């Protein structure tokens, strides 16, 4: 991932590399070193800058808005501060890919970057949490958690996203059309801007490339053919070629190749390893009568899990009920019908 050290008090930009930089992101899945749509652009930003860094995973704070974050000694750049990790790294001159952009490029560059950060980010959020079946979100954020917690947190995040977009039954279809219309316009503009270039501006990588490449790889790797955003993106051959070329050049294959393939991939068998699909060749072992102690333990375990679920749901209801009384948990099944 690049090499080179900087001494105490020094900072890195345009290829200089901190020796102890650590990126904390959400876990790897879907063939990506991190499939979180917020974490992946930060990972790619550091890769495009040729910065040496360690990648650590935070698996147990799926609803925390400070992830991703970068640590460098006593320094930390958090996602929920100062416009996000990338902007914080630039502001503090730790890693700055944009410092050498020419002045005449800045107006177009800023407007293009803003389009990615708003229209495309909103579309990806809507697709992940509202329009899709939720399986990708569960795999990215919640699959390491117990089922009651996973279910409650997923429901709560859907509620947060609905509130963000001010979705109600009376105008949800109009809002969806607006989101996809803006995403389609953004892809059209980006395709025209890119042409047959390797990067979007001045034939060199910038934070804009990290943002769009992260978005494109997220859509292409985590979605299935039913995602509207995937359909819009794949209309543009040059954007797909751009993402594919940079993926092979800048993604760490030693990480992504060791990641389990997506459960949505039809080529992945659902049969567990070590278990033949021909079950007739396995004779079941005779069941052993459970002792009274085992029966009591299993009964108490079930009560404990049920109590956990009820506690989480009551907490989320009390904390979030006042934000939007029109949206409740039972509405999830019929929202997209």
N, C-alpha and C positions, 0 to 999 in steps of 0.2 A: 504493500500500500504506500510505497514511497519511503524515503529514508531521510535522515538528517536530524540533528538535535538543535535546540536553542537553549541558551543559558538562562539563569535566573534573571528576571526583569525584561528579557527579550520577548518579542512577539512575532507571530508568523503571518505572512501574507504572500500571495502570489507564489506558492510553491515551497516556502520555508515551512518546516514541519515540527510541531511540538512532539517530544519523545514520549510523553505520558498522557496524551489526550485520550479520554475515554468517552465514548458515546453510549448512553443508556437508552435502549429502545424497547419496543415490544417485540415479541418473539418472531422467529423465522417460521414461515409457512408459505404454501403456494409457490414453492420454488424461489422465494425471495429471501434475502438476509433479514429483512423485517417487512411484513406485509401491511403494517399500519400506514395509512395514507399520510399521516403527519410525520412519522419517523423516517419513512423511506427517502423523502427529499433531503433531509439532513444527512443521512448516510451518503447519498449520492453527491451532495455538496462537498463533503470531505474527500470523497474519492476523486471527484473532478479537480479538486485543489491539490491532489497528490499528497495528501496529509497522512502521515502514519498515525493510526489510532487503534485502540482496542474497542471491540463491540461487546457490551454486556446487555443482558436481557432482564427486564423487570416484568415478571409474569403475574404478580399478585396485586397490582394497582391498576386494574383495567380502566377505571373511571377517573384516574388522576390526570389533571390537565397540565402538570409540570413535565410529563413524559411526552416527547424525548427531552433529554438534557445532556449537556457536554460538561465534563469535569476536566480541569487542567490544574493540578496542584490544589491550591485553595480557591481557585476560580471556578465558577459554575455559570453556565448559560442555560436557563430554563425555558421551556416552551411557553409558559404563561407569563413571561416578563419581556418587556421591551420589544414587542412585535415578533417574538419567537426566537428560536435558537440561532437561525442563520443571521438575522438582523443584529442580534446581540454579538455574535462573533465578529461581524463586520464593524459594528460600532466600536468595539474594544480592540480592534485591529489584531485579533487573534488569527483569524483566517478570512481573507477578503478577496474574493474572486472578481469583484466589480470595480476595484480601484483604478484600473487602467482603461476603463471605457472612455471613449472620446466624447467630448461635450455634445457634438452634433448627433450622437446616437441616443443621448439620454431621454429626450421627450418620447420617442417611439418605444424605447426600451422600457421606460416606466409604465406607459399605458398598456403595453403588452403584458408585462409582469402583473399589473393590477388585474387584468382580465383573467389570468390564470388563477390568481389568489382569491378571486371572488366568484366569477361565473363557473369555472371548472371545479373549484373546491366545493362550492355549494351543490353542484350536480352530483359529485362523487358522494358527498354526505347524504344527500337525498336517496340516491340509488342504494347505498349500503344499508341504510337504516329503515327506509320507508318502502321503496318500490320493490326491493328484492325479498326473497324468502327468509332472509336473516341468517342463513347458514355461514356465509362468509364472515359476517360480523362476529358470530359466535366463535368461529375458528381463530380469528385474529385476536380477540379481546378476552374471551371468557372460557375457553375450553379447558384451562387448567384449574378452574374453580369447581367446588361442589355444585351439584345441579340446582338446589334451591337458590343459592347466591347467584349463579349464572343466569337463571331465569329472571330473577328480580332485577338484576342490573341491566339486562338486555331490555326488559320492558321500560325501565326508567330512562334509559338512553333514547329509546324511541320517543318517549314522551317529551324529552328535552328537545329533540330534533323537530318534532311537530310544533312545539311552542316557538322554536327559532324561526321556522318558516310561516308561523301563524296559520297553520293548516286547520281548517274546519270542513265538515262534510259539505257545506254549501258551496265552497269554492276550491276544493282540493284539486279537482281536475284542471281548472284554469291555472292554478299555481304550478302544477306539474308541467303543463304545456309551456309555461313561461320559463321554467328551469331548463327544460330540454332545448327550447328555442335559443336561449342564451348560450348553452353549451355547444350547440351546432354552429352558431355564429362564431364562437371562439375558435373552434376547430378550423372553420373556413379561413379565418384571419391568420391563424398560426400556420396553416398549410401554405398560404400565399406568401407569408413572411419568410418561411424556411426555404421554399423552393428546393434546390438540390444542394444546399449548403450542409456542412457537417454540424454547425451550431447556428443558433438563431442570429447572433450579432458578432460582427467583426472576426468571424472564423475562429472564435475562442470561447471556451466555456464560461458562463456566468451563473449567478444564482438563479436566473430565469430558466436556464437549461436544467438545473437540478429540480426546480419546481415542476416543470412540465414533464421531464423524464420520469420523475416519481409518480406523477399523476397517470401518465400513459401506461407505465408498467403495472401500477396498481389495477387499472381497469382491465388490461389485457390478461394479467395473471390470475386475478381473483374472481373474475366474472364468468358467467356462462352466457350462452347465446341469447338468453332472454333479457339481458341487460340492455336497455335502450342506449345507454352511454357507450357501450361497446359497439353497437351498430353505427352510431354517429362517428366514432373515432375511426373505425375500420374503412370508412368511405374514403379516407385520405391515405393513399399509398405511401406518399413521402413521409408522413408522420409515423407510420408503422415501420418503415425502413429506418428512420432516424432512431426510434426507440430500440429496435432490434440491434442495430449496429453498436449503439452506446451500451446497451445491456451486456453484450459479449465483451466489450472492452473494459467496462468499469465495474461491473458487478463481481464480487469475490466468489468465484465458482466453488472454492473449497467450502464456503458456507452454504450456498444455495444448493449445491449438489447433494449435500448431506441432509437436506430438509425433506421430510416426507412429502410426497406429491399430494396435490389437492384431492380431497375425497370426492370432488365433483368430476375428476378425470375418469372417464369410462374405462380406461385401461387398467385402473387400479382395482385389484380384487378386494372384495369385502370379506373374504375368508381369512380368519386369523392364521398367522404362521404356525406351523406345526400341527395343523388340524386339517385333515383331508376333507375335500368336498363330498367324498363318498362316505357318508356316515354309517352305512350298513356294515362296514368292516370293523367298526368299533363297538365292542360290547359294553353297555353301561355297567358300572359297578353297582352292586346292591347298596341301597340306601341304608345308612346307619341311623338307628333311632337316636334322636337328639336327647341330651340329658335335660333335666329341669333347669339347671343353671344356664345352659345354652339357649333354651327357649326364653328364659327371663331376660338374658342379655340382648337377644335379637329384638324382643318386644320393646325394651328400653331404648335400643338404638333407633328403632322406627319412630318412637315418640320424640326422641331428641331431634331427629332430622325434621319432623313435622313442626316442632316448636321453632327451630331455626327459620324455616320458611315463613311461618306465620309472623315471627318477629320482624323479619326483613320487610315483608309486605306491609305490615302495620307502620313501620318506620317510614317507608317510602310514601305511603298514603298520607301520613300526618305531615311530612316535610314538603310534599309536592302537591297536595290536594288543593291548596289555595291558588296555585299558579294558573290552572286552567281546569275549571270544573266540567267542561264539556268532554274531556278526554279521560277514559278510564281503561283499565286493563282488558276488559272484555271486548273492547272495540278493536283490538289488534287483528282478530281473525277476519273481520269484514272490511277493513279499512280500504283495501285496494280493489274490492269487488265493484 
